[in-house]
């Protein structure tokens, strides 16, 4: 019985991890998006130190240091600038 619960928990965890990895943002026409350069400048004004900036799954994606000094990977909506997904990056210390 306990083994079934453990296996189910591991299965549920793997599903949630897969869902997190495949975050997709809404596609917007170019004229509705915040321009990439302006978006990066706004993040830097907020205290982010950007190591890489890219577009992925219709999101702006950064890797860098957040205002708290933590290494992060963050995906943002290209039109609203809202955080779609954020995670601490423990891999690159």
N, C-alpha and C positions, 0 to 999 in steps of 0.2 A: 504494500500500500504506500509506504513512504517513498519507494523508488518511483512509483507513478507520479507522485506529487513533485518530486525533484525533476523528473523528465518533463512534465508539463510546464514547470516554472522555467526550465531552460529553453523550451520551445517558445514560450510566450516572450521571453527575453530576446531571443533571436529575431522574432517577428518585429518587436519594437525597435531593435537596432537597425534592421533593414529599412523600416519606415523612416527612421531618422536620416539614414544615409541617402535616401532618394527624395529629398526635399525639392519640390518644384515650385517656382514662383509663377505668377501670372505673366503671360506674354503681353507686352505693350508695344505699340508702334514707337519708333525712334523718337518722334516728336512729343510723346507723352512721358518719356523717361527723364529722370534727373541726369544731366550730362555727367559722364564718368569723372571728368576732371573736377568739376564742382563738387561732386559727391565726396571724392577723396579729400578735397580741401576742407569740407565741412567736418568730416571725421577727424582730421588732424586738429582742427580748432577745438573739438570736443576732448582731445587728449589721446587719441589713438596714434600709435606708431605703426605704420603699415609696412610690412615686409613684402607682401605680394598682394596684388589686386587683380581680379579676373572676373569674367562673367561665367556663370555655370547654372544650368537649368533655369534660365531667364532671371537669375538673381545676380546682384553684385556680390562677390565673395572676397573677403580679406583674410589674410593670416597676418598676425602681428601681436602687438601689445595693447591691451585695453587701458582706459584711464586709471584702473586700479593696479596696473603693472603686471597683469596676468597674460600669459601667452594664450591667444584665442584664435579660433576660426569662426567667422561670422558670415551669414548670408543675409542680405538685405533685399527688400522689395525695390525694384528699379524706379517705380513711380512714387511711392510713398516714403521710401527710406526706412520703413519699419523693419525691425529684426525679424527674420523668418526662422532662423535657427542660429544658435550660438553654442559653442562648446569650448571648454578649456582644452588646450593642446598640451598634453603631458608627454608627447613623443619627442619633442625637440628641446630637451633641457641640456 
